[in-house]
Amino acid sequence: MNDILIKNTTNFFKETFGTEPQKIVLSPGRINIIGEHIDYNDGYVLPAAIDKIICFAFEKNNSNQSRIIAIDLNDEFEINLADPIGLTDNVWTNYVRGVMNQLKLKGFDFEGFNCVFSSNIPVGSGLSSSAALECGFLFGLNELFNLKIKPVDIALMGQSAEHWVGINCGIMDQFSSVMGLENKVIKIDCKTLEYEYHNANFNDYSLILFDSNVKHSLMTSAYNERREQCEEGIAIVKENFPEITSFRDCTEQHILGLQNVMSANVFKRSLFVVKEINRVKLACEALDNGEIEALGKLMFETHEGLSKDYEVSCDELDMIVDILKGEEAVVGSRLMGGGFGGCTINLIKKGNEEEIKKKLSALYFDAFGIELKIYDVKIGNGTSLYNNN
Ligand code: GLA
């Protein structure tokens, strides 16, 4: 599938500019096994890059003018790098503008270029197509102009670009898009950015994504609001327990003891965060020990917390998880990513995948009149150069 994407992107480039691209970059989306809404709370997360990617083709054009084409959207824009960079109504261009803005702010020198890109990462499904766009685009410019930006800094600059566009996100998406490794999940310490790879070995279980195919518009405002509520929560914790500097040092008892000084929402969010940080540690151990049923159980618990305490689920996602909970062959299921739509991540006993897919699709369609989308993802490498010779 990616071969066709790479070929089409390269051919489009040649037809448009009459030249071979100088750099071809592949940049993946990501999944997250567990640790949701935890990256901006100084916790640990367990994501991985996937085999769904954006392919970019680049060349320098020896001018001040740059031309960037989104093949799938049949859209493009030009930008004069001497002009100030601002946000526009055309959302996809903002991610790219955000990256160029970062480069300018940090004083990197680059000139005009041509870029085309095409993607097979579903947009709005919680697979971080925007992180793939930011990081792949920046990776390409880094290579093209030999800017010598280190991989982790590519992730951090991608995150800043996302902030510039308007979501005050954590580092998980950009980090996993850049640092992913085939068949490995990454345990990221989001406070220190230390990370370690663990084998993504799910034994007798298949990792399958069910896409609710809905995207509720609340996402950006609700996301930023959750982040503010957590900031309020940790500020109250610090006031009351000066020795604690972050949610990772809290026990559930700490939060429970503060219920009467926190608003109901801040209390629920804080309790979720402390429990989820703990679940990630347990999940990582379960994965290392091949205890996939235990891992799955933690995923169900995460969903419950995201739905009831963090309140970032929606009817469609809750129904998917509820149905799957009743299936013996499904050991774990939860909403993945920011929430309010997008995908669930599921562990299904091998041999039962087709039956579950069929059953769930029918029930889901009956309930909402919406087609369920299904992705059998593989864990792939992070953003990289593609060698077309
Ligand atoms: C979005 C954000 C991430 C992370 C997840 C929730 O994907 O971009 O930083 O917070 O939501 O875990």
Residues whose N, C-alpha, C, O or C-beta is under 5 A from the ligand:
A	BS01	GLA	G35 E36 H37 I38 D39 C169 G170 I171 M172 D173 G337 G338
